[in-house]
Amino acid sequence: MPINIINYTNCKEGEKGEALEHLCDDEWEMPTQITALENWLFV
């Protein structure tokens, strides 16, 4: 299950946010997803 990081800053209700990143497109293991998210946050 991918992790989708979306920026909703300055969006009005019902508007789509700006897609910033898609992590772990084909990864279903939670520890791997957490590690990928941590790495993205610290970049």
N, C-alpha and C positions, 0 to 999 in steps of 0.2 A: 504494500500500500504506500503510495507516494506521500511525501510531506509537501504540501503546497504553502508557500509563504506569500501572503498577499498584503499589500499596503492599502488600508482603507482610510488613510489620512485625507481629510477634506472631501470625503465622499458623502453625498446626501443619501438618506435612507432609500434602499432599493437599488442603488447604483453598484456596479461591479467595481471592485478595487483593481489596482495595478498588480499584475503578477510579477513578483520579484525573483522567485527561485522555485524550482521543483527538485526535491531531493529524493533519492531512493526509489526511483520509478518501479523497479522490479523486485524490491526487497520487502519481505514480510516479517522479518525477525526484529522484534522491538529493540534489543540491545544495539543492533547495527544502525537502526534508525535514530536512536538517541545519540549515538556517537557521531553520526553524520550531522545532526542538528547542532550538537555542541561545537563541532568543527566549523560549521557555517557561522555560528554566533561569534566565535572568537577570531574570525578573519577580519 
